[in-house]
Amino acid sequence: MNYVVVYEKSETGWAAYVPDLPGVVTTGRTRAEVRSLIQEAIEFHLDGLKEDRLPIPEPSAEAEVISIRK
């Protein structure tokens, strides 16, 4: 499964969240650190859903970068 992950830079580091998995959020000092942490968080969340016999949300979010010329 491929889930969209949104990365946001802040004054103190990075954050990431998964639109299709509410509550799956992480922060860290570097983007690389956050990428590793969000992957772990996704896997942990999905394992928990399976263990609780809850449905696994199908990926539905999409992302696109739009370039604007000024």
Secondary structure, DSSP 4 states (H G I P E B T S, - for coil): -----EEEE-SS-EEEE-TTSTT-EEEESSHHHHHHHHHHHHHHHHHHHHHTTPPPPPP-----------
